[in-house]
Amino acid sequence: MPALVPPTVVVRPSFLAAMDEYVAEGRGGPDDFSNIGADLRAYAPTWSSPAGFAEFVGFLLAQRREETPRPPGYVPTTVLWWLEAEAYLGRLNIRHRLAPGPAGERNGHIGYDVRPSARRQGHATAMLAAARPVAAALGLSKVLITCDFDNEPSRRTIERNGGVPAARRDEKLRYWLPTT
């Protein structure tokens, strides 16, 4: 049964295969503003070595600490991977608070991504459900989750988990989701 776990070097082969799937669907280019896209641009050249991959995992684990240096506008974030044994199925980020300004309202507290070969199997819905107690443990009684207005699968995922619609902002649908 899949579970949310902190990033680990143990799943490197499966993670690399997942990243190849993302690249095959066009992810990682300069217009991909997702976490997957940013990681592909910044770390893909070093993932081929175990040491480079370990550095990437360390970077992700450090993001949860308040004292970790980060660019302006970024907030502490718990990064979790959705794994089944050593199979990487997806990623979920929980921002400990909304980023300042419009970015926080645009991106919300939780973002998730399922690898292409694992989509349409209920993983996103299960990941988001599993993230609720983690967010509650971070002191968040409710979380803002957003998705593009034309992203029907993500909209259904949020609604299946009890997301309550809030005002739309630009191309983003916004939902508040209780964590308990």
C-alpha positions as CSV (number, residue, x, y, z in Angstrom):
1,M,0.0,0.0,0.0
2,P,1.5,3.4,-0.9
3,A,2.4,5.9,1.7
4,L,3.7,9.4,2.1
5,V,7.3,9.3,3.2
6,P,10.2,11.8,3.3
7,P,12.4,11.7,0.2
8,T,15.0,8.9,0.3
9,V,17.9,7.8,-1.8
10,V,16.6,4.2,-1.8
11,V,14.1,4.9,-4.6
12,R,16.6,6.5,-7.0
13,P,16.1,4.1,-10.0
14,S,12.3,4.5,-9.8
15,F,12.5,8.3,-9.3
16,L,14.8,8.6,-12.3
17,A,12.4,6.6,-14.4
18,A,9.5,8.9,-13.2
19,M,11.5,12.0,-14.2
20,D,12.1,10.5,-17.7
21,E,8.3,10.1,-17.9
22,Y,7.8,13.8,-17.0
23,V,10.4,14.9,-19.6
24,A,8.7,12.8,-22.2
25,E,5.5,14.7,-21.6
26,G,7.3,18.0,-22.0
27,R,8.0,18.9,-18.4
28,G,11.1,20.8,-17.2
29,G,11.2,23.5,-19.8
30,P,11.6,27.2,-18.9
31,D,7.8,27.6,-18.9
32,D,7.2,24.8,-16.4
33,F,6.8,26.6,-13.1
34,S,6.0,23.4,-11.1
35,N,8.2,21.9,-8.5
36,I,8.9,19.0,-10.8
37,G,10.0,21.5,-13.6
38,A,12.2,23.5,-11.2
39,D,13.9,20.3,-9.9
40,L,14.4,19.0,-13.5
41,R,16.2,22.2,-14.5
42,A,18.3,22.5,-11.3
43,Y,19.1,18.9,-10.4
44,A,18.7,16.5,-13.4
45,P,22.3,16.9,-14.5
46,T,23.5,15.6,-11.1
47,W,20.9,12.8,-10.5
48,S,22.9,10.3,-12.6
49,S,25.4,9.9,-9.7
50,P,24.4,8.5,-6.3
51,A,26.2,11.4,-4.6
52,G,24.3,14.0,-6.7
53,F,21.0,12.3,-6.0
54,A,21.8,12.2,-2.3
55,E,22.5,16.0,-2.4
56,F,19.1,16.5,-4.1
57,V,17.4,14.5,-1.4
58,G,19.2,16.5,1.3
59,F,18.0,19.7,-0.3
60,L,14.4,18.6,-0.2
61,L,14.6,17.4,3.4
62,A,16.1,20.8,4.4
63,Q,13.2,22.7,3.0
64,R,11.1,21.9,6.1
65,R,13.4,23.8,8.4
66,E,12.7,27.4,9.1
67,E,16.4,28.3,9.1
68,T,17.1,26.9,5.7
69,P,18.1,29.7,3.2
70,R,15.5,30.1,0.5
71,P,14.7,32.6,-2.2
72,P,12.5,35.6,-1.2
73,G,8.8,34.7,-1.1
74,Y,9.5,31.0,-0.4
75,V,8.3,29.5,2.9
76,P,9.3,26.3,4.8
77,T,7.8,23.3,3.0
78,T,7.6,19.6,3.9
79,V,8.3,17.5,0.8
80,L,6.9,14.0,0.8
81,W,7.1,11.3,-1.8
82,W,4.2,8.8,-2.5
83,L,6.0,5.5,-2.5
84,E,4.9,1.8,-2.8
85,A,7.9,-0.1,-1.5
86,E,10.7,1.3,-3.7
87,A,8.4,2.6,-6.4
88,Y,8.2,6.3,-6.7
89,L,4.6,7.3,-7.6
90,G,4.4,11.0,-6.9
91,R,5.3,14.0,-4.8
92,L,3.4,16.2,-2.4
93,N,4.5,19.5,-0.9
94,I,3.0,21.1,2.2
95,R,3.9,24.8,2.7
96,H,3.9,25.5,6.4
97,R,2.2,28.8,5.8
98,L,1.0,30.7,2.7
99,A,3.8,32.5,0.8
100,P,3.6,36.3,1.1
101,G,1.6,38.3,-1.4
102,P,-0.3,36.9,-4.5
103,A,2.0,33.8,-4.7
104,G,0.5,32.4,-1.6
105,E,-3.1,32.8,-2.8
106,R,-2.1,31.4,-6.2
107,N,-0.1,28.3,-4.9
108,G,-1.9,27.5,-1.7
109,H,-0.5,25.2,1.1
110,I,-0.5,21.9,-0.8
111,G,0.7,20.9,-4.2
112,Y,1.0,17.4,-5.6
113,D,2.0,15.6,-8.8
114,V,1.6,11.9,-9.8
115,R,4.1,10.4,-12.3
116,P,2.5,9.9,-15.7
117,S,2.4,6.1,-15.6
118,A,0.7,6.1,-12.2
119,R,-2.1,8.5,-13.1
120,R,-5.8,7.7,-13.1
121,Q,-5.3,5.1,-10.3
122,G,-6.5,7.2,-7.3
123,H,-3.0,8.1,-6.2
124,A,-3.7,11.9,-6.1
125,T,-6.8,11.5,-4.0
126,A,-5.1,9.1,-1.6
127,M,-2.0,11.4,-1.3
128,L,-4.1,14.4,-0.5
129,A,-6.1,12.4,2.1
130,A,-2.8,11.2,3.7
131,A,-1.5,14.7,3.8
132,R,-4.3,16.1,5.9
133,P,-3.0,14.8,9.2
134,V,0.5,15.9,8.3
135,A,-0.8,19.4,7.7
136,A,-2.7,19.3,11.0
137,A,0.5,18.3,12.8
138,L,2.1,21.4,11.3
139,G,-0.6,23.5,13.0
140,L,-2.7,24.0,9.9
141,S,-6.5,23.6,10.7
142,K,-7.3,24.1,7.1
143,V,-5.3,24.4,3.9
144,L,-5.7,26.3,0.7
145,I,-5.4,24.1,-2.4
146,T,-5.5,25.5,-5.9
147,C,-5.7,24.0,-9.4
148,D,-6.0,25.4,-12.9
149,F,-9.6,25.9,-13.8
150,D,-9.3,23.4,-16.7
151,N,-7.6,20.7,-14.6
152,E,-10.6,18.4,-14.1
153,P,-8.7,15.5,-12.4
154,S,-7.1,17.9,-9.8
155,R,-10.5,19.5,-9.2
156,R,-12.1,16.1,-8.6
157,T,-9.2,15.1,-6.3
158,I,-9.7,18.2,-4.1
159,E,-13.5,17.9,-4.0
160,R,-13.3,14.1,-3.2
161,N,-11.3,15.1,-0.1
162,G,-13.8,17.7,1.0
163,G,-12.4,20.8,-0.5
164,V,-14.8,23.8,-0.2
165,P,-14.7,26.2,-3.2
166,A,-13.4,29.7,-2.6
167,A,-13.2,32.6,-5.0
168,R,-11.4,31.9,-8.3
169,R,-8.2,33.9,-8.9
170,D,-7.2,34.3,-12.6
171,E,-6.9,30.8,-14.0
172,K,-6.8,29.2,-10.6
173,L,-9.7,27.5,-8.8
174,R,-9.2,27.8,-5.0
175,Y,-10.5,25.4,-2.3
176,W,-10.2,25.4,1.5
177,L,-9.8,21.9,2.9
178,P,-10.1,21.1,6.6
179,T,-7.2,19.0,7.9
180,T,-9.2,17.1,10.5
